[in-house]
Amino acid sequence: MRDKISILHTNDLHSHLERWPKIRRYLLTRKRQLRRDGYSVLTFDIGDFLDRQHPLTEATMGQANVALMNEVGYDAVTIGNNEGLGLAHDDLNHLYDQAIFPVVLGNITDKTTGKIPDWAVAYKIITTPQGTRIGVLGFTAPFILTLPLLNWMPEEIDSALQRILPELAGKTDINILLSHLGLPTDRYLAEHYPELHVIIGAHTHHLLEHGEKRGNSLIAAAGRYGDHIGRIELEIEDGKLVHVQARTVVTDDLPAVHEDQIEISGYQTSGEQQLAKRVIADLPTAYTTDIRGEHRLIDLGLAALMQRTHTDVAMLSTGLFLHDLPAGLVTAKDLHALLPHAVHPMRSTLVGRDLWRLAHEIEKNRNFLRPNRLKGMGFRGEAWGEVVWAGLTVLANGDVLVKGQPLDMAATYTIGGLDHYMFIPYFPTLEIAGQNVMSYDTVIREDFAAYLADTFTP
């Protein structure tokens, strides 16, 4: 007898909840239909289901997202970098407190205990009604530079697979990897690990409309932001995989009902209302994004960054601030709308000659950076804007002043910045010559809020 198995999968929703009603309705309806047709049905999410850019995610630190996931009955999920790096350690430890699904995560341990976190399992074996044993593994991108800053220790994927796959040997008929690793890594794994029969991918937001056969594996992926839903059909005969096929469904083509928009608006309204209750500061005057204005937002941001990083100078781009901030009470809702970015403070140390070079790299790139529509690296704005310094001036003749004094080429200086300044390609001096310390327990929005609360007590 053949065992017919259908897998439904989502990935990289990034809190694009405007598509959630359609996704949920499709998953629930399709599961019922497939079961009536004799299929065993499994439903997986491959990470980055949440993104703090959405006010409801921000207000609940992702727990509202988990409640939504509970609605469809996922059989297993793994985490992405937005769960792993977007939340403080304690917030991630409590993210899945109310989850009714397992979190499969085989390559992350808690630095304090050296063990897999309590909310996760290294793998899961699911047995279908027909008796097929399916091993489900889950891995997230092992960011060695950043995950340890949040007290998580990543393990390289080859090491993790070489440890876990022998444990599954003889216990499973097929193995499925929930991979928040990116398409290049998925292709590598397909070519090097024949024990992996299906790799369902995420992270690089790739869409494989009909899957991709490589090595012994089928690689599948469903794009980003919930724009597609994935479906994989498997047939097992005598414990062997004899047929596999992948396809995707365009979410926007699915039928809508009137209540969808009410529900979607409710997510936004609920998050904004919760955030609006948290009063941060009381501004005596309005602050503007106009760098020619008398009261500039960028100056508040630079002061907040210097307070957070304890540095001699600081640099920020004006594109971080999405709108002006009026006088009066400032709430968490205001700051979330102003600074929705998932970027973190960074303290860099440079000797004078390297700081001189960094300052001139910025001058050289100004005209290019000003309109640049930076994508990724946690930036959620429209354009980069102007780089503005606090404590540093570049004169017309090229000389550099620090706090009004000529820069000493041999002295050591500390610079407050953001983590994505090291990852983007425009400021190589930071990565090559800087001693960089990133702080991932806060995002710039939270540091800005702390500074406002200290300076303009409500």
Buried (B, 14 or more C-beta within 10 A) or exposed (E): EBBBBBBBBBBBBBBBBBBBBBBBBBBBEBBEEBEEEEBBBBBBBBBBBBBBBBBBBBBBBBBBBBBBBEEBEBBBBBBBBBBBBBBBBEBBBEBBEEBEBBBBBBBBBBEEEEEBBEBBBBBBEBEBEEEBBBBBBBBBBBBEEBBEBBBBBBBEBEEBBEEBBEEBEEEBBBBBBBBBBBBEBBBBBBEEBEBBBBBBBBBBBBBBBEBBEBBEBBBBBBBBBBBBBBBBBBBBEEEEBEEBEBBBBEBEEBEEEEEBEEBBEEBBEBBBEBBBEBEBBBBEEBBBBEEEBEBBBBBBBBBBBBBBBEBBBBBBBBBBBBEBBEEEBBBBBBBBBBBBBBBBBBBBBBBBBBBBBBBBBBEEBEEEBBEBEBEEBBBBBEBBBBBBBBBBBBEEEEEBBBEEEEBBEEEEBBBBBBBBBBBBEBBBBBBEBBEBEBBBBBBBBBBBBBBBBEEBEE
